[in-house]
Amino acid sequence: MNKSLEGKAALVTGAAGAIGSDAVRVLLDRGARVCAVDADKHGLELLKSLRGEGDRLVVHCGDVTDETHVRSFVKHAMDSFGRIDFFFNNAGIAGPVHRIPEYPLDKFLEVINVNVVGVFLGMKYVIPVMRDSGGGSILNTSSIAGLTGTPGVAAYTASKHAVIGLTRCAAVEWGRQNVRINAICPGSIDSQMMRSLESKLATGSLDEIRGRLEASIPAMRYGTVEEISSVVAFLASEDARYMNGSIITVDGGYTAR
């Protein structure tokens, strides 16, 4: 069994979502201790029931857009494990589908607040504790939407471009202190978020829109959460120790077109 993360302490936000919860699974399976954070209390309870809260998994209900909450869950991780070696800065929302003139400002700001301010605050409070303990790895969740333009999802697209900018800035700032910051850009992943997007984009049947979306991917299918989690675990490991400021696409070849 792969135990490449034995003894590592990890913090994961968005831990009740499809990618976050599977990342928690893989990190635990590879030997890490994990503090799982989400605003969804029910989702965290389900995660505990599947993984068993104890010495190696603790959960924290918190809002990544609230600075007090962010300080609290970083403290919880430090109190539980004494250090944070890996931070999967993963919380995010998609928002509605509207063209820019019809996009409600409050919904635009909500997406920016979670996807950009949340990522910023996570780094703001995790970087100092990593620096003080000798270094660590941060992985921010962007998206192929951070590399391309997609009609109807202006807020999501803008937010994920911003995550890449934050990642590159932080990587340059903190690389000399052995704090590495990278970003992962998943493509279309078979998950509830993708089901929701399909329903918002569909003008006909859901099968039709899914078929069109899958046909646009060279791999001819959606990715799986397991295919994202394996890359997350690699970025958490010492095997990735010379990666800093990297923007890693996991998209079945979509952005290579």
C-alpha positions as CSV (number, residue, x, y, z in Angstrom):
1,M,0.0,0.0,0.0
2,N,1.2,3.5,-0.9
3,K,2.1,5.3,2.4
4,S,3.9,8.3,0.8
5,L,2.2,10.7,3.2
6,E,2.8,8.8,6.4
7,G,3.1,11.3,9.3
8,K,2.0,14.3,7.2
9,A,-0.7,16.6,8.5
10,A,-3.2,18.0,6.0
11,L,-5.9,20.6,5.9
12,V,-8.7,20.3,3.3
13,T,-11.4,22.9,2.6
14,G,-14.5,22.0,0.6
15,A,-14.1,18.6,2.2
16,A,-17.7,17.6,1.9
17,G,-17.8,18.0,-1.9
18,A,-17.1,15.4,-4.4
19,I,-13.4,16.2,-5.0
20,G,-12.7,17.3,-1.4
21,S,-14.2,14.2,0.2
22,D,-12.3,11.8,-2.2
23,A,-9.1,13.8,-1.5
24,V,-9.6,13.2,2.2
25,R,-10.0,9.5,1.5
26,V,-6.8,9.3,-0.5
27,L,-4.8,11.4,2.0
28,L,-5.9,9.2,4.8
29,D,-5.2,6.0,2.8
30,R,-1.7,7.2,2.2
31,G,-1.0,7.8,5.9
32,A,-1.8,11.5,6.4
33,R,-3.7,13.0,9.3
34,V,-6.5,15.3,8.0
35,C,-8.5,18.3,9.3
36,A,-11.5,18.4,7.0
37,V,-13.3,21.7,6.7
38,D,-16.7,22.6,5.1
39,A,-19.6,24.9,5.6
40,D,-21.9,21.9,5.1
41,K,-22.4,20.4,8.6
42,H,-24.4,17.4,7.2
43,G,-21.7,16.7,4.6
44,L,-19.1,16.6,7.3
45,E,-21.2,14.2,9.4
46,L,-21.4,11.9,6.4
47,L,-17.6,12.2,5.9
48,K,-17.1,11.2,9.6
49,S,-19.4,8.3,9.2
50,L,-17.5,7.0,6.2
51,R,-14.0,7.7,7.5
52,G,-14.4,7.7,11.3
53,E,-13.4,10.8,13.2
54,G,-10.5,10.1,15.5
55,D,-6.7,10.7,15.9
56,R,-6.2,10.8,12.1
57,L,-9.4,12.7,11.0
58,V,-10.9,15.7,12.6
59,V,-13.7,17.9,11.1
60,H,-14.5,21.6,11.4
61,C,-17.6,23.3,10.2
62,G,-16.5,26.7,8.9
63,D,-17.0,29.4,6.2
64,V,-13.9,30.1,4.1
65,T,-15.1,33.6,3.4
66,D,-15.1,34.5,7.1
67,E,-11.7,35.5,8.5
68,T,-12.6,34.5,12.0
69,H,-13.7,31.1,10.8
70,V,-10.5,30.7,8.8
71,R,-8.3,31.5,11.8
72,S,-10.4,29.0,13.8
73,F,-10.0,26.1,11.5
74,V,-6.3,26.7,11.0
75,K,-5.9,26.8,14.8
76,H,-8.0,23.6,15.0
77,A,-5.6,21.8,12.6
78,M,-2.6,23.1,14.5
79,D,-4.0,22.1,17.9
80,S,-4.8,18.6,16.6
81,F,-1.6,17.9,14.7
82,G,1.0,20.5,15.7
83,R,1.7,21.4,12.1
84,I,0.2,21.6,8.6
85,D,2.3,20.0,5.9
86,F,-0.2,20.1,3.1
87,F,-3.1,22.5,2.5
88,F,-5.7,21.6,-0.2
89,N,-7.3,25.0,-0.6
90,N,-10.3,23.5,-2.4
91,A,-13.6,25.2,-1.4
92,G,-15.5,26.7,-4.3
93,I,-18.9,27.2,-5.9
94,A,-20.0,27.4,-9.6
95,G,-22.7,30.1,-9.4
96,P,-25.6,30.5,-11.9
97,V,-25.4,30.5,-15.7
98,H,-26.2,33.9,-17.2
99,R,-24.7,36.1,-19.9
100,I,-22.9,39.0,-18.5
101,P,-25.6,41.7,-18.9
102,E,-28.1,39.4,-17.1
103,Y,-25.7,38.2,-14.4
104,P,-27.0,39.4,-11.0
105,L,-24.3,41.3,-9.1
106,D,-25.0,39.7,-5.8
107,K,-24.5,36.2,-7.3
108,F,-21.3,37.4,-9.1
109,L,-19.9,38.7,-5.8
110,E,-20.9,35.5,-4.0
111,V,-18.8,33.4,-6.4
112,I,-15.9,35.8,-6.1
113,N,-16.1,35.8,-2.3
114,V,-16.0,32.0,-2.0
115,N,-13.6,31.2,-4.9
116,V,-11.2,34.1,-4.6
117,V,-11.4,35.6,-1.1
118,G,-11.7,32.1,0.4
119,V,-8.5,31.0,-1.4
120,F,-6.7,34.2,-0.3
121,L,-7.7,33.9,3.3
122,G,-6.7,30.3,3.4
123,M,-3.2,31.1,2.2
124,K,-3.1,34.2,4.5
125,Y,-3.3,32.0,7.6
126,V,-1.7,28.8,6.5
127,I,1.5,30.2,5.0
128,P,2.8,31.6,8.3
129,V,2.4,28.3,10.1
130,M,4.0,26.4,7.3
131,R,6.9,28.9,7.2
132,D,7.4,28.6,10.9
133,S,7.5,24.8,10.8
134,G,10.0,24.6,8.0
135,G,7.8,24.5,4.9
136,G,5.0,22.7,3.3
137,S,2.8,22.4,0.2
138,I,-0.3,24.3,-0.7
139,L,-2.6,23.2,-3.6
140,N,-5.2,25.7,-4.8
141,T,-8.2,24.5,-6.8
142,S,-8.6,26.4,-10.0
143,S,-10.2,24.9,-13.1
144,I,-9.9,24.7,-16.9
145,A,-12.2,27.7,-16.6
146,G,-9.2,29.5,-15.3
147,L,-7.4,28.9,-18.6
148,T,-10.2,29.4,-21.1
149,G,-13.4,31.4,-21.6
150,T,-16.8,29.8,-21.2
151,P,-20.1,31.6,-22.1
152,G,-22.5,32.0,-19.3
153,V,-20.2,31.5,-16.3
154,A,-18.4,34.8,-16.1
155,A,-18.1,34.8,-12.3
156,Y,-16.7,31.3,-12.1
157,T,-14.3,31.9,-15.0
158,A,-13.1,35.2,-13.5
159,S,-12.7,33.6,-10.1
160,K,-10.7,30.7,-11.4
161,H,-8.4,32.9,-13.4
162,A,-7.8,34.9,-10.2
163,V,-6.9,31.7,-8.3
164,I,-4.1,31.1,-10.8
165,G,-2.8,34.7,-10.3
166,L,-2.9,34.2,-6.5
167,T,-1.0,30.9,-6.9
168,R,1.8,32.4,-9.0
169,C,2.1,35.4,-6.7
170,A,2.3,33.3,-3.6
171,A,4.8,30.8,-5.2
172,V,7.2,33.6,-5.9
173,E,6.8,35.2,-2.5
174,W,7.3,32.0,-0.4
175,G,9.4,29.6,-2.4
176,R,12.6,30.7,-0.6
177,Q,10.9,29.7,2.7
178,N,10.2,26.2,1.4
179,V,6.5,26.8,1.1
180,R,5.4,25.6,-2.3
181,I,2.1,26.8,-3.9
182,N,0.6,25.1,-7.0
183,A,-2.8,25.0,-8.6
184,I,-4.8,22.2,-10.0
185,C,-7.2,22.8,-12.9
186,P,-9.7,19.9,-13.2
187,G,-11.7,19.6,-16.3
188,S,-15.3,18.2,-16.5
189,I,-15.5,15.8,-13.5
190,D,-18.3,13.3,-13.0
191,S,-19.9,14.9,-9.9
192,Q,-23.0,16.7,-8.6
193,M,-21.5,20.1,-9.6
194,M,-21.3,18.8,-13.2
195,R,-24.9,17.5,-13.0
196,S,-26.0,21.0,-11.9
197,L,-24.0,22.7,-14.7
198,E,-25.6,20.3,-17.3
199,S,-29.1,21.2,-16.1
200,K,-28.3,24.9,-16.3
201,L,-26.8,24.6,-19.8
202,A,-29.4,22.2,-21.3
203,T,-31.8,23.4,-24.0
204,G,-32.9,19.8,-24.7
205,S,-32.4,16.6,-22.8
206,L,-29.7,16.2,-20.2
207,D,-28.3,13.2,-22.1
208,E,-27.9,15.4,-25.2
209,I,-25.9,18.1,-23.3
210,R,-23.8,15.5,-21.6
211,G,-23.0,13.9,-24.9
212,R,-22.0,17.3,-26.4
213,L,-19.8,18.1,-23.5
214,E,-18.1,14.7,-23.5
215,A,-17.5,14.9,-27.3
216,S,-15.6,18.1,-26.7
217,I,-13.0,16.3,-24.6
218,P,-10.3,14.3,-26.4
219,A,-10.6,11.5,-23.8
220,M,-14.4,11.4,-24.8
221,R,-15.6,11.2,-21.2
222,Y,-15.7,13.1,-18.0
223,G,-12.9,12.6,-15.4
224,T,-13.5,10.9,-12.1
225,V,-12.9,12.3,-8.6
226,E,-10.3,9.5,-8.1
227,E,-8.3,10.8,-11.1
228,I,-8.1,14.2,-9.4
229,S,-7.4,12.9,-5.9
230,S,-4.3,10.9,-7.2
231,V,-2.8,14.1,-8.5
232,V,-3.7,15.9,-5.2
233,A,-1.9,13.2,-3.2
234,F,1.2,13.5,-5.5
235,L,1.4,17.3,-5.0
236,A,1.2,16.6,-1.2
237,S,4.1,14.3,-1.3
238,E,7.9,14.8,-1.3
239,D,7.9,13.5,-4.9
240,A,6.6,16.9,-5.9
241,R,9.2,18.9,-3.9
242,Y,10.6,20.8,-6.9
243,M,7.1,21.9,-8.1
244,N,6.3,25.5,-7.2
245,G,4.0,27.9,-9.1
246,S,2.9,25.0,-11.4
247,I,-0.6,25.1,-13.0
248,I,-1.6,21.4,-13.4
249,T,-4.4,20.6,-15.8
250,V,-6.3,17.3,-15.3
251,D,-8.8,17.5,-18.1
252,G,-8.6,14.6,-20.5
253,G,-6.8,16.8,-23.1
254,Y,-9.6,19.5,-23.3
255,T,-7.2,22.5,-23.1
256,A,-4.7,20.9,-25.6
257,R,-7.2,21.4,-28.4
